[in-house]
Amino acid sequence: MWDKIALILLIIGGINWGLVGIFELDLVAWMLGGAGSLAARAVYILVAISAVWCISLLFRRSEEIAFSTNNQQ
């Protein structure tokens, strides 16, 4: 379950950074009242925590990942 949540947050962060790079539009900041708002900063922090969490995916065996994904459905 945590792996999926982390991946969803990383997708949100990746799309947001893509928009920043292509269109100079920070969608998270725009939706949540500016980059300095508490809500936007919370999203940025959650994306960063998700990235750190997903580092562990690189070091897990594929069998463990498949097992934990199949058991949580």
mmCIF file of the N, C-alpha and C atoms, coordinates in Angstrom:
data_MODEL
# 
_entry.id   MODEL 
# 
loop_
_atom_site.group_PDB 
_atom_site.id 
_atom_site.type_symbol 
_atom_site.label_atom_id 
_atom_site.label_alt_id 
_atom_site.label_comp_id 
_atom_site.label_asym_id 
_atom_site.label_entity_id 
_atom_site.label_seq_id 
_atom_site.pdbx_PDB_ins_code 
_atom_site.Cartn_x 
_atom_site.Cartn_y 
_atom_site.Cartn_z 
_atom_site.occupancy 
_atom_site.B_iso_or_equiv 
_atom_site.pdbx_formal_charge 
_atom_site.auth_seq_id 
_atom_site.auth_comp_id 
_atom_site.auth_asym_id 
_atom_site.auth_atom_id 
_atom_site.pdbx_PDB_model_num 
ATOM 1   N N  . MET A 1 1  ? 0.810  -1.188  0.000   1.00 0.00 ? 1  MET A N  1 
ATOM 2   C CA . MET A 1 1  ? 0.000  0.000   0.000   1.00 0.00 ? 1  MET A CA 1 
ATOM 3   C C  . MET A 1 1  ? 0.863  1.265   0.000   1.00 0.00 ? 1  MET A C  1 
ATOM 4   N N  . TRP A 1 2  ? 1.899  1.297   0.858   1.00 0.00 ? 2  TRP A N  1 
ATOM 5   C CA . TRP A 1 2  ? 2.761  2.475   0.941   1.00 0.00 ? 2  TRP A CA 1 
ATOM 6   C C  . TRP A 1 2  ? 3.514  2.706   -0.361  1.00 0.00 ? 2  TRP A C  1 
ATOM 7   N N  . ASP A 1 3  ? 3.887  1.611   -1.014  1.00 0.00 ? 3  ASP A N  1 
ATOM 8   C CA . ASP A 1 3  ? 4.592  1.747   -2.295  1.00 0.00 ? 3  ASP A CA 1 
ATOM 9   C C  . ASP A 1 3  ? 3.717  2.452   -3.322  1.00 0.00 ? 3  ASP A C  1 
ATOM 10  N N  . LYS A 1 4  ? 2.452  2.081   -3.375  1.00 0.00 ? 4  LYS A N  1 
ATOM 11  C CA . LYS A 1 4  ? 1.537  2.699   -4.350  1.00 0.00 ? 4  LYS A CA 1 
ATOM 12  C C  . LYS A 1 4  ? 1.306  4.171   -4.039  1.00 0.00 ? 4  LYS A C  1 
ATOM 13  N N  . ILE A 1 5  ? 1.131  4.491   -2.772  1.00 0.00 ? 5  ILE A N  1 
ATOM 14  C CA . ILE A 1 5  ? 0.941  5.888   -2.379  1.00 0.00 ? 5  ILE A CA 1 
ATOM 15  C C  . ILE A 1 5  ? 2.175  6.705   -2.749  1.00 0.00 ? 5  ILE A C  1 
ATOM 16  N N  . ALA A 1 6  ? 3.340  6.161   -2.451  1.00 0.00 ? 6  ALA A N  1 
ATOM 17  C CA . ALA A 1 6  ? 4.583  6.863   -2.774  1.00 0.00 ? 6  ALA A CA 1 
ATOM 18  C C  . ALA A 1 6  ? 4.722  7.059   -4.278  1.00 0.00 ? 6  ALA A C  1 
ATOM 19  N N  . LEU A 1 7  ? 4.389  6.049   -5.063  1.00 0.00 ? 7  LEU A N  1 
ATOM 20  C CA . LEU A 1 7  ? 4.483  6.186   -6.511  1.00 0.00 ? 7  LEU A CA 1 
ATOM 21  C C  . LEU A 1 7  ? 3.496  7.210   -7.055  1.00 0.00 ? 7  LEU A C  1 
ATOM 22  N N  . ILE A 1 8  ? 2.298  7.246   -6.505  1.00 0.00 ? 8  ILE A N  1 
ATOM 23  C CA . ILE A 1 8  ? 1.311  8.246   -6.937  1.00 0.00 ? 8  ILE A CA 1 
ATOM 24  C C  . ILE A 1 8  ? 1.821  9.656   -6.645  1.00 0.00 ? 8  ILE A C  1 
ATOM 25  N N  . LEU A 1 9  ? 2.375  9.854   -5.455  1.00 0.00 ? 9  LEU A N  1 
ATOM 26  C CA . LEU A 1 9  ? 2.910  11.169  -5.121  1.00 0.00 ? 9  LEU A CA 1 
ATOM 27  C C  . LEU A 1 9  ? 4.095  11.541  -6.009  1.00 0.00 ? 9  LEU A C  1 
ATOM 28  N N  . LEU A 1 10 ? 4.928  10.563  -6.358  1.00 0.00 ? 10 LEU A N  1 
ATOM 29  C CA . LEU A 1 10 ? 6.043  10.843  -7.260  1.00 0.00 ? 10 LEU A CA 1 
ATOM 30  C C  . LEU A 1 10 ? 5.562  11.185  -8.660  1.00 0.00 ? 10 LEU A C  1 
ATOM 31  N N  . ILE A 1 11 ? 4.493  10.568  -9.095  1.00 0.00 ? 11 ILE A N  1 
ATOM 32  C CA . ILE A 1 11 ? 3.920  10.914  -10.399 1.00 0.00 ? 11 ILE A CA 1 
ATOM 33  C C  . ILE A 1 11 ? 3.406  12.349  -10.372 1.00 0.00 ? 11 ILE A C  1 
ATOM 34  N N  . ILE A 1 12 ? 2.716  12.716  -9.303  1.00 0.00 ? 12 ILE A N  1 
ATOM 35  C CA . ILE A 1 12 ? 2.241  14.096  -9.163  1.00 0.00 ? 12 ILE A CA 1 
ATOM 36  C C  . ILE A 1 12 ? 3.424  15.063  -9.199  1.00 0.00 ? 12 ILE A C  1 
ATOM 37  N N  . GLY A 1 13 ? 4.465  14.751  -8.445  1.00 0.00 ? 13 GLY A N  1 
ATOM 38  C CA . GLY A 1 13 ? 5.648  15.607  -8.422  1.00 0.00 ? 13 GLY A CA 1 
ATOM 39  C C  . GLY A 1 13 ? 6.333  15.682  -9.775  1.00 0.00 ? 13 GLY A C  1 
ATOM 40  N N  . GLY A 1 14 ? 6.417  14.552  -10.464 1.00 0.00 ? 14 GLY A N  1 
ATOM 41  C CA . GLY A 1 14 ? 7.051  14.540  -11.779 1.00 0.00 ? 14 GLY A CA 1 
ATOM 42  C C  . GLY A 1 14 ? 6.281  15.355  -12.802 1.00 0.00 ? 14 GLY A C  1 
ATOM 43  N N  . ILE A 1 15 ? 4.972  15.225  -12.782 1.00 0.00 ? 15 ILE A N  1 
ATOM 44  C CA . ILE A 1 15 ? 4.141  16.012  -13.695 1.00 0.00 ? 15 ILE A CA 1 
ATOM 45  C C  . ILE A 1 15 ? 4.281  17.497  -13.371 1.00 0.00 ? 15 ILE A C  1 
ATOM 46  N N  . ASN A 1 16 ? 4.281  17.823  -12.075 1.00 0.00 ? 16 ASN A N  1 
ATOM 47  C CA . ASN A 1 16 ? 4.424  19.221  -11.676 1.00 0.00 ? 16 ASN A CA 1 
ATOM 48  C C  . ASN A 1 16 ? 5.760  19.791  -12.160 1.00 0.00 ? 16 ASN A C  1 
ATOM 49  N N  . TRP A 1 17 ? 6.848  19.041  -11.976 1.00 0.00 ? 17 TRP A N  1 
ATOM 50  C CA . TRP A 1 17 ? 8.158  19.527  -12.434 1.00 0.00 ? 17 TRP A CA 1 
ATOM 51  C C  . TRP A 1 17 ? 8.218  19.615  -13.946 1.00 0.00 ? 17 TRP A C  1 
ATOM 52  N N  . GLY A 1 18 ? 7.547  18.721  -14.637 1.00 0.00 ? 18 GLY A N  1 
ATOM 53  C CA . GLY A 1 18 ? 7.472  18.819  -16.091 1.00 0.00 ? 18 GLY A CA 1 
ATOM 54  C C  . GLY A 1 18 ? 6.775  20.096  -16.527 1.00 0.00 ? 18 GLY A C  1 
ATOM 55  N N  . LEU A 1 19 ? 5.687  20.433  -15.838 1.00 0.00 ? 19 LEU A N  1 
ATOM 56  C CA . LEU A 1 19 ? 4.975  21.674  -16.150 1.00 0.00 ? 19 LEU A CA 1 
ATOM 57  C C  . LEU A 1 19 ? 5.829  22.903  -15.843 1.00 0.00 ? 19 LEU A C  1 
ATOM 58  N N  . VAL A 1 20 ? 6.594  22.820  -14.759 1.00 0.00 ? 20 VAL A N  1 
ATOM 59  C CA . VAL A 1 20 ? 7.494  23.930  -14.426 1.00 0.00 ? 20 VAL A CA 1 
ATOM 60  C C  . VAL A 1 20 ? 8.546  24.088  -15.518 1.00 0.00 ? 20 VAL A C  1 
ATOM 61  N N  . GLY A 1 21 ? 9.097  22.986  -15.970 1.00 0.00 ? 21 GLY A N  1 
ATOM 62  C CA . GLY A 1 21 ? 10.146 23.043  -16.986 1.00 0.00 ? 21 GLY A CA 1 
ATOM 63  C C  . GLY A 1 21 ? 9.652  23.479  -18.352 1.00 0.00 ? 21 GLY A C  1 
ATOM 64  N N  . ILE A 1 22 ? 8.472  23.034  -18.737 1.00 0.00 ? 22 ILE A N  1 
ATOM 65  C CA . ILE A 1 22 ? 7.963  23.325  -20.077 1.00 0.00 ? 22 ILE A CA 1 
ATOM 66  C C  . ILE A 1 22 ? 7.227  24.657  -20.137 1.00 0.00 ? 22 ILE A C  1 
ATOM 67  N N  . PHE A 1 23 ? 6.344  24.895  -19.179 1.00 0.00 ? 23 PHE A N  1 
ATOM 68  C CA . PHE A 1 23 ? 5.455  26.062  -19.242 1.00 0.00 ? 23 PHE A CA 1 
ATOM 69  C C  . PHE A 1 23 ? 5.708  27.103  -18.150 1.00 0.00 ? 23 PHE A C  1 
ATOM 70  N N  . GLU A 1 24 ? 6.698  26.847  -17.279 1.00 0.00 ? 24 GLU A N  1 
ATOM 71  C CA . GLU A 1 24 ? 6.946  27.710  -16.122 1.00 0.00 ? 24 GLU A CA 1 
ATOM 72  C C  . GLU A 1 24 ? 5.692  27.853  -15.258 1.00 0.00 ? 24 GLU A C  1 
ATOM 73  N N  . LEU A 1 25 ? 4.961  26.755  -15.115 1.00 0.00 ? 25 LEU A N  1 
ATOM 74  C CA . LEU A 1 25 ? 3.724  26.722  -14.327 1.00 0.00 ? 25 LEU A CA 1 
ATOM 75  C C  . LEU A 1 25 ? 3.882  25.712  -13.201 1.00 0.00 ? 25 LEU A C  1 
ATOM 76  N N  . ASP A 1 26 ? 3.879  26.200  -11.982 1.00 0.00 ? 26 ASP A N  1 
ATOM 77  C CA . ASP A 1 26 ? 3.909  25.321  -10.812 1.00 0.00 ? 26 ASP A CA 1 
ATOM 78  C C  . ASP A 1 26 ? 2.456  25.059  -10.422 1.00 0.00 ? 26 ASP A C  1 
ATOM 79  N N  . LEU A 1 27 ? 1.914  23.947  -10.908 1.00 0.00 ? 27 LEU A N  1 
ATOM 80  C CA . LEU A 1 27 ? 0.502  23.645  -10.722 1.00 0.00 ? 27 LEU A CA 1 
ATOM 81  C C  . LEU A 1 27 ? 0.141  23.463  -9.249  1.00 0.00 ? 27 LEU A C  1 
ATOM 82  N N  . VAL A 1 28 ? 1.019  22.838  -8.479  1.00 0.00 ? 28 VAL A N  1 
ATOM 83  C CA . VAL A 1 28 ? 0.755  22.647  -7.049  1.00 0.00 ? 28 VAL A CA 1 
ATOM 84  C C  . VAL A 1 28 ? 0.628  24.003  -6.360  1.00 0.00 ? 28 VAL A C  1 
ATOM 85  N N  . ALA A 1 29 ? 1.571  24.885  -6.628  1.00 0.00 ? 29 ALA A N  1 
ATOM 86  C CA . ALA A 1 29 ? 1.522  26.220  -6.022  1.00 0.00 ? 29 ALA A CA 1 
ATOM 87  C C  . ALA A 1 29 ? 0.296  26.984  -6.493  1.00 0.00 ? 29 ALA A C  1 
ATOM 88  N N  . TRP A 1 30 ? -0.013 26.887  -7.766  1.00 0.00 ? 30 TRP A N  1 
ATOM 89  C CA . TRP A 1 30 ? -1.163 27.595  -8.314  1.00 0.00 ? 30 TRP A CA 1 
ATOM 90  C C  . TRP A 1 30 ? -2.464 27.122  -7.663  1.00 0.00 ? 30 TRP A C  1 
ATOM 91  N N  . MET A 1 31 ? -2.593 25.809  -7.486  1.00 0.00 ? 31 MET A N  1 
ATOM 92  C CA . MET A 1 31 ? -3.823 25.256  -6.909  1.00 0.00 ? 31 MET A CA 1 
ATOM 93  C C  . MET A 1 31 ? -3.935 25.511  -5.412  1.00 0.00 ? 31 MET A C  1 
ATOM 94  N N  . LEU A 1 32 ? -2.790 25.633  -4.741  1.00 0.00 ? 32 LEU A N  1 
ATOM 95  C CA . LEU A 1 32 ? -2.820 25.674  -3.273  1.00 0.00 ? 32 LEU A CA 1 
ATOM 96  C C  . LEU A 1 32 ? -2.419 27.027  -2.691  1.00 0.00 ? 32 LEU A C  1 
ATOM 97  N N  . GLY A 1 33 ? -2.423 28.063  -3.498  1.00 0.00 ? 33 GLY A N  1 
ATOM 98  C CA . GLY A 1 33 ? -2.228 29.402  -2.953  1.00 0.00 ? 33 GLY A CA 1 
ATOM 99  C C  . GLY A 1 33 ? -0.805 29.903  -2.905  1.00 0.00 ? 33 GLY A C  1 
ATOM 100 N N  . GLY A 1 34 ? 0.050  29.430  -3.777  1.00 0.00 ? 34 GLY A N  1 
ATOM 101 C CA . GLY A 1 34 ? 1.429  29.907  -3.822  1.00 0.00 ? 34 GLY A CA 1 
ATOM 102 C C  . GLY A 1 34 ? 2.396  28.891  -3.262  1.00 0.00 ? 34 GLY A C  1 
ATOM 103 N N  . ALA A 1 35 ? 3.643  28.985  -3.726  1.00 0.00 ? 35 ALA A N  1 
ATOM 104 C CA . ALA A 1 35 ? 4.661  28.015  -3.324  1.00 0.00 ? 35 ALA A CA 1 
ATOM 105 C C  . ALA A 1 35 ? 4.965  28.075  -1.837  1.00 0.00 ? 35 ALA A C  1 
ATOM 106 N N  . GLY A 1 36 ? 4.749  29.228  -1.226  1.00 0.00 ? 36 GLY A N  1 
ATOM 107 C CA . GLY A 1 36 ? 5.042  29.365  0.196   1.00 0.00 ? 36 GLY A CA 1 
ATOM 108 C C  . GLY A 1 36 ? 3.894  28.998  1.116   1.00 0.00 ? 36 GLY A C  1 
ATOM 109 N N  . SER A 1 37 ? 2.741  28.654  0.543   1.00 0.00 ? 37 SER A N  1 
ATOM 110 C CA . SER A 1 37 ? 1.597  28.318  1.401   1.00 0.00 ? 37 SER A CA 1 
ATOM 111 C C  . SER A 1 37 ? 1.849  27.001  2.132   1.00 0.00 ? 37 SER A C  1 
ATOM 112 N N  . LEU A 1 38 ? 1.217  26.868  3.250   1.00 0.00 ? 38 LEU A N  1 
ATOM 113 C CA . LEU A 1 38 ? 1.398  25.666  4.069   1.00 0.00 ? 38 LEU A CA 1 
ATOM 114 C C  . LEU A 1 38 ? 0.974  24.412  3.307   1.00 0.00 ? 38 LEU A C  1 
ATOM 115 N N  . ALA A 1 39 ? -0.132 24.493  2.567   1.00 0.00 ? 39 ALA A N  1 
ATOM 116 C CA . ALA A 1 39 ? -0.629 23.326  1.836   1.00 0.00 ? 39 ALA A CA 1 
ATOM 117 C C  . ALA A 1 39 ? 0.347  22.910  0.733   1.00 0.00 ? 39 ALA A C  1 
ATOM 118 N N  . ALA A 1 40 ? 0.863  23.877  -0.017  1.00 0.00 ? 40 ALA A N  1 
ATOM 119 C CA . ALA A 1 40 ? 1.808  23.561  -1.090  1.00 0.00 ? 40 ALA A CA 1 
ATOM 120 C C  . ALA A 1 40 ? 3.092  22.975  -0.507  1.00 0.00 ? 40 ALA A C  1 
ATOM 121 N N  . ARG A 1 41 ? 3.572  23.560  0.568   1.00 0.00 ? 41 ARG A N  1 
ATOM 122 C CA . ARG A 1 41 ? 4.789  23.039  1.194   1.00 0.00 ? 41 ARG A CA 1 
ATOM 123 C C  . ARG A 1 41 ? 4.570  21.627  1.700   1.00 0.00 ? 41 ARG A C  1 
ATOM 124 N N  . ALA A 1 42 ? 3.367  21.334  2.212   1.00 0.00 ? 42 ALA A N  1 
ATOM 125 C CA . ALA A 1 42 ? 3.059  19.977  2.676   1.00 0.00 ? 42 ALA A CA 1 
ATOM 126 C C  . ALA A 1 42 ? 3.114  18.992  1.517   1.00 0.00 ? 42 ALA A C  1 
ATOM 127 N N  . VAL A 1 43 ? 2.577  19.381  0.357   1.00 0.00 ? 43 VAL A N  1 
ATOM 128 C CA . VAL A 1 43 ? 2.636  18.505  -0.813  1.00 0.00 ? 43 VAL A CA 1 
ATOM 129 C C  . VAL A 1 43 ? 4.088  18.284  -1.231  1.00 0.00 ? 43 VAL A C  1 
ATOM 130 N N  . TYR A 1 44 ? 4.889  19.357  -1.260  1.00 0.00 ? 44 TYR A N  1 
ATOM 131 C CA . TYR A 1 44 ? 6.301  19.225  -1.635  1.00 0.00 ? 44 TYR A CA 1 
ATOM 132 C C  . TYR A 1 44 ? 7.031  18.283  -0.678  1.00 0.00 ? 44 TYR A C  1 
ATOM 133 N N  . ILE A 1 45 ? 6.743  18.395  0.609   1.00 0.00 ? 45 ILE A N  1 
ATOM 134 C CA . ILE A 1 45 ? 7.382  17.528  1.605   1.00 0.00 ? 45 ILE A CA 1 
ATOM 135 C C  . ILE A 1 45 ? 6.950  16.081  1.418   1.00 0.00 ? 45 ILE A C  1 
ATOM 136 N N  . LEU A 1 46 ? 5.653  15.849  1.149   1.00 0.00 ? 46 LEU A N  1 
ATOM 137 C CA . LEU A 1 46 ? 5.171  14.484  0.917   1.00 0.00 ? 46 LEU A CA 1 
ATOM 138 C C  . LEU A 1 46 ? 5.809  13.871  -0.329  1.00 0.00 ? 46 LEU A C  1 
ATOM 139 N N  . VAL A 1 47 ? 5.992  14.666  -1.365  1.00 0.00 ? 47 VAL A N  1 
ATOM 140 C CA . VAL A 1 47 ? 6.655  14.168  -2.577  1.00 0.00 ? 47 VAL A CA 1 
ATOM 141 C C  . VAL A 1 47 ? 8.106  13.804  -2.262  1.00 0.00 ? 47 VAL A C  1 
ATOM 142 N N  . ALA A 1 48 ? 8.785  14.625  -1.484  1.00 0.00 ? 48 ALA A N  1 
ATOM 143 C CA . ALA A 1 48 ? 10.171 14.333  -1.119  1.00 0.00 ? 48 ALA A CA 1 
ATOM 144 C C  . ALA A 1 48 ? 10.269 13.057  -0.275  1.00 0.00 ? 48 ALA A C  1 
ATOM 145 N N  . ILE A 1 49 ? 9.367  12.905  0.678   1.00 0.00 ? 49 ILE A N  1 
ATOM 146 C CA . ILE A 1 49 ? 9.354  11.683  1.500   1.00 0.00 ? 49 ILE A CA 1 
ATOM 147 C C  . ILE A 1 49 ? 9.080  10.465  0.617   1.00 0.00 ? 49 ILE A C  1 
ATOM 148 N N  . SER A 1 50 ? 8.189  10.624  -0.350  1.00 0.00 ? 50 SER A N  1 
ATOM 149 C CA . SER A 1 50 ? 7.888  9.527   -1.273  1.00 0.00 ? 50 SER A CA 1 
ATOM 150 C C  . SER A 1 50 ? 9.113  9.140   -2.085  1.00 0.00 ? 50 SER A C  1 
ATOM 151 N N  . ALA A 1 51 ? 9.887  10.131  -2.505  1.00 0.00 ? 51 ALA A N  1 
ATOM 152 C CA . ALA A 1 51 ? 11.105 9.843   -3.262  1.00 0.00 ? 51 ALA A CA 1 
ATOM 153 C C  . ALA A 1 51 ? 12.090 9.043   -2.416  1.00 0.00 ? 51 ALA A C  1 
ATOM 154 N N  . VAL A 1 52 ? 12.250 9.431   -1.167  1.00 0.00 ? 52 VAL A N  1 
ATOM 155 C CA . VAL A 1 52 ? 13.146 8.696   -0.269  1.00 0.00 ? 52 VAL A CA 1 
ATOM 156 C C  . VAL A 1 52 ? 12.630 7.277   -0.059  1.00 0.00 ? 52 VAL A C  1 
ATOM 157 N N  . TRP A 1 53 ? 11.314 7.132   0.099   1.00 0.00 ? 53 TRP A N  1 
ATOM 158 C CA . TRP A 1 53 ? 10.714 5.807   0.272   1.00 0.00 ? 53 TRP A CA 1 
ATOM 159 C C  . TRP A 1 53 ? 10.983 4.930   -0.952  1.00 0.00 ? 53 TRP A C  1 
ATOM 160 N N  . CYS A 1 54 ? 10.845 5.511   -2.139  1.00 0.00 ? 54 CYS A N  1 
ATOM 161 C CA . CYS A 1 54 ? 10.994 4.742   -3.374  1.00 0.00 ? 54 CYS A CA 1 
ATOM 162 C C  . CYS A 1 54 ? 12.440 4.342   -3.652  1.00 0.00 ? 54 CYS A C  1 
ATOM 163 N N  . ILE A 1 55 ? 13.390 4.975   -2.983  1.00 0.00 ? 55 ILE A N  1 
ATOM 164 C CA . ILE A 1 55 ? 14.777 4.524   -3.102  1.00 0.00 ? 55 ILE A CA 1 
ATOM 165 C C  . ILE A 1 55 ? 14.871 3.065   -2.663  1.00 0.00 ? 55 ILE A C  1 
ATOM 166 N N  . SER A 1 56 ? 14.068 2.691   -1.668  1.00 0.00 ? 56 SER A N  1 
ATOM 167 C CA . SER A 1 56 ? 14.100 1.306   -1.179  1.00 0.00 ? 56 SER A CA 1 
ATOM 168 C C  . SER A 1 56 ? 13.658 0.319   -2.256  1.00 0.00 ? 56 SER A C  1 
ATOM 169 N N  . LEU A 1 57 ? 12.839 0.774   -3.211  1.00 0.00 ? 57 LEU A N  1 
ATOM 170 C CA . LEU A 1 57 ? 12.415 -0.125  -4.295  1.00 0.00 ? 57 LEU A CA 1 
ATOM 171 C C  . LEU A 1 57 ? 13.596 -0.602  -5.125  1.00 0.00 ? 57 LEU A C  1 
ATOM 172 N N  . LEU A 1 58 ? 14.622 0.226   -5.225  1.00 0.00 ? 58 LEU A N  1 
ATOM 173 C CA . LEU A 1 58 ? 15.801 -0.147  -5.999  1.00 0.00 ? 58 LEU A CA 1 
ATOM 174 C C  . LEU A 1 58 ? 16.562 -1.303  -5.370  1.00 0.00 ? 58 LEU A C  1 
ATOM 175 N N  . PHE A 1 59 ? 16.445 -1.451  -4.063  1.00 0.00 ? 59 PHE A N  1 
ATOM 176 C CA . PHE A 1 59 ? 17.228 -2.441  -3.344  1.00 0.00 ? 59 PHE A CA 1 
ATOM 177 C C  . PHE A 1 59 ? 16.423 -3.662  -2.912  1.00 0.00 ? 59 PHE A C  1 
ATOM 178 N N  . ARG A 1 60 ? 15.145 -3.683  -3.219  1.00 0.00 ? 60 ARG A N  1 
ATOM 179 C CA . ARG A 1 60 ? 14.319 -4.856  -2.905  1.00 0.00 ? 60 ARG A CA 1 
ATOM 180 C C  . ARG A 1 60 ? 14.377 -5.839  -4.057  1.00 0.00 ? 60 ARG A C  1 
ATOM 181 N N  . ARG A 1 61 ? 14.236 -7.075  -3.716  1.00 0.00 ? 61 ARG A N  1 
ATOM 182 C CA . ARG A 1 61 ? 14.155 -8.097  -4.767  1.00 0.00 ? 61 ARG A CA 1 
ATOM 183 C C  . ARG A 1 61 ? 12.794 -8.012  -5.422  1.00 0.00 ? 61 ARG A C  1 
ATOM 184 N N  . SER A 1 62 ? 12.715 -8.318  -6.693  1.00 0.00 ? 62 SER A N  1 
ATOM 185 C CA . SER A 1 62 ? 11.453 -8.210  -7.423  1.00 0.00 ? 62 SER A CA 1 
ATOM 186 C C  . SER A 1 62 ? 10.395 -9.153  -6.847  1.00 0.00 ? 62 SER A C  1 
ATOM 187 N N  . GLU A 1 63 ? 10.795 -10.287 -6.282  1.00 0.00 ? 63 GLU A N  1 
ATOM 188 C CA . GLU A 1 63 ? 9.838  -11.207 -5.687  1.00 0.00 ? 63 GLU A CA 1 
ATOM 189 C C  . GLU A 1 63 ? 9.168  -10.573 -4.473  1.00 0.00 ? 63 GLU A C  1 
ATOM 190 N N  . GLU A 1 64 ? 9.931  -9.838  -3.669  1.00 0.00 ? 64 GLU A N  1 
ATOM 191 C CA . GLU A 1 64 ? 9.367  -9.187  -2.492  1.00 0.00 ? 64 GLU A CA 1 
ATOM 192 C C  . GLU A 1 64 ? 8.363  -8.122  -2.902  1.00 0.00 ? 64 GLU A C  1 
ATOM 193 N N  . ILE A 1 65 ? 8.672  -7.368  -3.931  1.00 0.00 ? 65 ILE A N  1 
ATOM 194 C CA . ILE A 1 65 ? 7.774  -6.319  -4.402  1.00 0.00 ? 65 ILE A CA 1 
ATOM 195 C C  . ILE A 1 65 ? 6.490  -6.942  -4.936  1.00 0.00 ? 65 ILE A C  1 
ATOM 196 N N  . ALA A 1 66 ? 6.604  -7.998  -5.734  1.00 0.00 ? 66 ALA A N  1 
ATOM 197 C CA . ALA A 1 66 ? 5.432  -8.664  -6.293  1.00 0.00 ? 66 ALA A CA 1 
ATOM 198 C C  . ALA A 1 66 ? 4.588  -9.272  -5.172  1.00 0.00 ? 66 ALA A C  1 
ATOM 199 N N  . PHE A 1 67 ? 5.237  -9.874  -4.181  1.00 0.00 ? 67 PHE A N  1 
ATOM 200 C CA . PHE A 1 67 ? 4.520  -10.492 -3.070  1.00 0.00 ? 67 PHE A CA 1 
ATOM 201 C C  . PHE A 1 67 ? 3.750  -9.447  -2.274  1.00 0.00 ? 67 PHE A C  1 
ATOM 202 N N  . SER A 1 68 ? 4.394  -8.338  -1.940  1.00 0.00 ? 68 SER A N  1 
ATOM 203 C CA . SER A 1 68 ? 3.716  -7.321  -1.133  1.00 0.00 ? 68 SER A CA 1 
ATOM 204 C C  . SER A 1 68 ? 2.596  -6.646  -1.923  1.00 0.00 ? 68 SER A C  1 
ATOM 205 N N  . THR A 1 69 ? 2.755  -6.491  -3.226  1.00 0.00 ? 69 THR A N  1 
ATOM 206 C CA . THR A 1 69 ? 1.708  -5.887  -4.057  1.00 0.00 ? 69 THR A CA 1 
ATOM 207 C C  . THR A 1 69 ? 0.516  -6.816  -4.180  1.00 0.00 ? 69 THR A C  1 
ATOM 208 N N  . ASN A 1 70 ? 0.746  -8.103  -4.405  1.00 0.00 ? 70 ASN A N  1 
ATOM 209 C CA . ASN A 1 70 ? -0.345 -9.062  -4.564  1.00 0.00 ? 70 ASN A CA 1 
ATOM 210 C C  . ASN A 1 70 ? -1.101 -9.307  -3.268  1.00 0.00 ? 70 ASN A C  1 
ATOM 211 N N  . ASN A 1 71 ? -0.435 -9.254  -2.142  1.00 0.00 ? 71 ASN A N  1 
ATOM 212 C CA . ASN A 1 71 ? -1.099 -9.505  -0.856  1.00 0.00 ? 71 ASN A CA 1 
ATOM 213 C C  . ASN A 1 71 ? -1.945 -8.337  -0.392  1.00 0.00 ? 71 ASN A C  1 
ATOM 214 N N  . GLN A 1 72 ? -1.714 -7.149  -0.909  1.00 0.00 ? 72 GLN A N  1 
ATOM 215 C CA . GLN A 1 72 ? -2.454 -5.983  -0.446  1.00 0.00 ? 72 GLN A CA 1 
ATOM 216 C C  . GLN A 1 72 ? -3.688 -5.717  -1.269  1.00 0.00 ? 72 GLN A C  1 
ATOM 217 N N  . GLN A 1 73 ? -3.948 -6.471  -2.309  1.00 0.00 ? 73 GLN A N  1 
ATOM 218 C CA . GLN A 1 73 ? -5.112 -6.234  -3.154  1.00 0.00 ? 73 GLN A CA 1 
ATOM 219 C C  . GLN A 1 73 ? -6.309 -6.973  -2.647  1.00 0.00 ? 73 GLN A C  1 
# 
